[in-house]
Amino acid sequence: MARNQVIVTVGDAWTQLTNGDATAATWQVINGDAWIAITAGATAPAPDARGFLYEKGSGEANRSLEDLTQLASANRIWARACNSASAQVLIDHA
């Protein structure tokens, strides 16, 4: 199911940004800093996984998940806050 410019608040645990399979997405960290991780399937990354660090104001514009990871069948995007109690990430995907 698509998400159209939805703001997701994340804490210190991995939170799924996608709400279903996605092949491409746009996101921007709008408050705080966040780790972003990509998985194949709905299992969250390990609690101590780091992912890619995105600072406030940074993100990706309509990027294919295949362009961001070598992980076969990548289809989910996750986030967790870095250096703060929470972060907000705007997500848009088909």
BAFI-3210 file (N, C-alpha, C; in Angstrom, 3 decimals, decimal comma, padded with zeros to 6 digits):
// residues 94
n [1|2|3|4|5|6|7|8|9|10|11|12|13|14|15|16|17|18|19|20|21|22|23|24|25|26|27|28|29|30|31|32|33|34|35|36|37|38|39|40|41|42|43|44|45|46|47|48|49|50|51|52|53|54|55|56|57|58|59|60|61|62|63|64|65|66|67|68|69|70|71|72|73|74|75|76|77|78|79|80|81|82|83|84|85|86|87|88|89|90|91|92|93|94]
n.u [000,842|000,522|002,290|001,788|003,578|003,794|004,379|006,471|007,081|009,905|011,560|013,957|013,902|013,746|011,574|009,185|009,143|007,960|004,784|004,289|005,411|007,947|009,562|010,838|011,453|010,848|012,320|012,747|014,510|013,030|013,145|015,450|018,040|018,517|018,927|018,764|017,590|017,491|015,581|014,888|011,847|009,557|010,869|012,397|015,530|018,404|018,511|020,896|021,839|023,066|022,603|022,180|023,276|021,279|021,069|019,196|017,166|018,263|017,966|016,457|015,507|013,025|014,330|015,481|015,352|017,162|019,282|020,382|021,231|022,881|021,416|019,496|016,209|015,307|012,899|011,718|011,769|013,310|013,564|015,343|015,842|018,723|021,109|019,191|016,020|013,934|012,991|011,781|010,537|009,754|007,977|007,467|006,077|005,260]
n.v [-001,174|002,212|005,115|008,448|011,165|011,017|011,692|010,102|009,376|008,385|006,408|005,071|002,476|000,320|001,411|000,729|002,405|002,071|000,750|-001,669|-003,678|-002,081|-000,672|001,608|004,828|008,023|009,999|012,148|013,369|015,237|016,208|015,997|013,417|010,435|006,873|004,945|001,970|-000,785|-003,599|-007,004|-008,014|-008,129|-008,192|-006,555|-004,718|-005,797|-004,857|-003,446|-002,650|-000,284|001,027|003,545|006,820|009,631|013,033|015,790|017,253|015,888|013,251|011,033|011,135|009,745|007,195|004,065|001,091|-000,860|000,636|001,543|-000,529|-003,714|-005,824|-008,578|-008,618|-006,409|-004,572|-003,121|-000,257|001,116|003,055|004,638|006,738|008,819|010,044|011,459|011,511|011,136|011,194|012,619|011,452|012,064|010,174|008,801|006,622|004,247]
n.w [000,000|-000,766|000,467|000,830|001,142|004,018|007,422|009,635|012,949|014,686|017,172|019,471|018,615|015,757|013,221|010,814|007,766|005,304|004,385|003,310|000,534|-001,369|-004,209|-004,880|-003,406|-001,801|000,661|003,511|006,231|008,613|011,148|013,723|013,632|011,725|011,499|008,605|007,270|004,995|004,138|003,124|003,167|006,007|008,463|011,093|011,218|013,150|016,631|017,249|014,808|012,418|009,872|007,290|007,914|008,113|008,250|009,682|007,245|005,133|002,634|000,235|-003,187|-004,942|-005,254|-006,369|-004,514|-005,137|-006,052|-003,740|-002,132|-002,064|-001,371|-002,128|-003,433|-001,949|-000,171|001,895|004,072|006,880|009,926|012,624|015,454|015,863|018,038|019,465|021,224|019,490|016,002|012,954|009,910|006,618|004,317|001,099|-001,121|-003,725]
ca.u [000,000|001,321|002,300|001,973|004,058|003,398|005,435|006,552|007,948|010,637|012,304|015,218|013,697|013,468|010,187|009,062|008,626|007,067|003,705|004,138|006,564|008,260|010,751|011,466|010,847|011,399|012,201|013,563|014,486|012,589|013,440|016,410|018,865|017,973|019,521|017,833|018,014|016,662|015,543|014,068|010,827|009,041|011,606|013,194|016,965|018,807|018,462|022,157|022,212|023,159|022,032|022,795|022,946|020,724|020,886|018,032|017,173|018,772|017,087|016,595|014,387|012,579|015,455|015,232|016,039|018,284|020,390|020,889|021,749|023,126|020,533|018,540|014,781|015,075|011,558|011,209|012,643|013,165|014,308|015,373|016,476|020,146|021,534|018,070|014,965|013,054|013,226|010,638|010,937|008,677|008,145|006,537|006,390|004,108]
ca.v [000,000|003,425|006,185|009,698|012,251|010,759|011,915|009,014|009,673|007,181|006,502|004,335|001,135|000,380|001,616|000,571|003,576|001,547|-000,046|-002,757|-003,774|-000,907|-000,814|002,931|005,710|009,334|010,312|013,238|013,538|016,620|016,611|015,073|012,622|009,073|005,754|004,355|000,629|-001,428|-005,047|-007,826|-008,585|-007,301|-008,369|-005,362|-004,923|-006,084|-003,645|-002,713|-002,297|001,163|001,535|004,750|007,994|010,793|014,150|016,633|017,904|015,013|012,157|010,490|011,508|008,716|006,274|002,628|000,430|-001,583|001,582|001,872|-001,705|-004,925|-006,831|-009,122|-008,488|-005,343|-004,032|-002,384|000,790|001,277|004,178|004,833|008,002|008,835|011,220|012,137|010,585|010,853|011,876|012,543|011,178|012,105|009,055|008,757|005,498|003,601]
ca.w [000,000|-000,920|001,461|000,100|001,976|005,402|008,408|010,600|014,084|015,098|018,424|019,490|018,036|014,323|012,820|009,370|007,067|004,276|004,973|002,357|-000,359|-002,187|-005,036|-004,900|-002,409|-001,489|002,078|004,028|007,683|008,808|012,522|014,315|012,731|011,725|010,770|007,647|006,859|003,976|004,320|002,227|004,030|007,099|009,711|011,407|011,413|014,533|017,446|017,243|013,433|012,245|008,634|006,733|008,719|007,425|009,159|009,414|005,940|004,071|002,254|-001,113|-004,042|-005,883|-005,459|-006,387|-003,407|-005,738|-006,171|-002,411|-001,441|-002,851|-000,808|-003,100|-003,111|-000,974|-000,381|003,064|004,594|008,327|010,507|014,071|015,801|016,178|018,811|020,120|021,625|018,364|014,728|012,056|008,536|005,627|003,395|-000,028|-002,005|-004,395]
c.u [000,888|001,260|002,627|002,303|003,546|004,594|005,350|007,524|008,583|011,396|013,580|015,092|013,384|011,973|010,121|008,460|007,656|005,965|003,316|005,378|006,718|009,502|011,511|010,751|011,558|011,260|013,111|013,400|014,146|012,821|014,348|017,297|018,374|018,895|018,428|018,405|017,005|016,741|014,755|013,058|010,552|009,732|012,514|014,678|017,250|018,821|019,744|022,643|022,207|022,469|022,821|022,349|022,462|020,480|019,651|018,194|017,660|017,789|017,417|015,342|014,134|013,708|014,978|015,993|017,233|019,503|021,074|021,498|021,970|022,245|019,515|017,114|014,488|013,720|010,965|012,245|012,291|013,952|014,306|016,160|017,945|020,443|020,385|017,015|014,046|013,508|011,946|011,136|009,689|008,960|007,073|006,970|005,110|003,912]
c.v [001,239|004,313|007,455|010,821|012,160|011,011|010,807|009,438|008,371|007,459|005,696|002,886|001,305|000,466|001,516|001,836|003,165|000,758|-001,169|-002,780|-002,508|-001,206|000,494|003,812|007,047|009,515|011,472|013,270|014,998|017,126|015,568|014,444|011,184|008,105|005,221|003,010|000,063|-002,930|-005,700|-008,526|-007,709|-007,512|-007,168|-005,705|-005,242|-004,787|-002,809|-002,362|-000,785|001,659|002,722|005,942|009,127|011,870|014,955|017,350|017,019|013,887|011,663|010,854|010,434|007,760|004,841|002,003|-000,368|-000,673|001,838|000,696|-002,845|-006,078|-007,289|-008,982|-007,444|-004,697|-003,280|-001,390|001,023|002,491|004,071|006,088|007,805|010,129|012,010|011,091|010,227|011,632|011,755|012,412|011,247|011,021|009,123|007,591|004,931|002,210]
c.w [000,000|000,318|000,703|001,063|003,407|006,314|009,452|011,699|014,545|016,385|018,339|019,033|016,552|014,062|011,306|008,760|005,976|004,967|004,025|001,486|-001,184|-003,017|-005,144|-003,885|-002,372|000,006|002,420|005,538|007,941|010,229|013,143|013,252|012,817|010,997|009,852|007,218|005,867|004,187|003,194|003,121|005,233|008,434|009,919|011,480|012,881|015,343|017,417|015,833|013,279|010,988|008,122|007,564|007,822|008,471|008,756|008,081|004,808|003,781|000,861|-001,901|-005,086|-006,259|-005,446|-005,222|-003,914|-005,918|-004,829|-001,672|-002,421|-002,376|-001,843|-002,572|-002,043|-001,232|000,816|003,553|006,059|008,788|012,018|014,360|016,151|016,920|019,437|020,476|020,474|017,132|013,918|010,631|007,663|004,595|002,308|-000,913|-002,599|-003,844]
res [m|a|r|n|q|v|i|v|t|v|g|d|a|w|t|q|l|t|n|g|d|a|t|a|a|t|w|q|v|i|n|g|d|a|w|i|a|i|t|a|g|a|t|a|p|a|p|d|a|r|g|f|l|y|e|k|g|s|g|e|a|n|r|s|l|e|d|l|t|q|l|a|s|a|n|r|i|w|a|r|a|c|n|s|a|s|a|q|v|l|i|d|h|a]
***
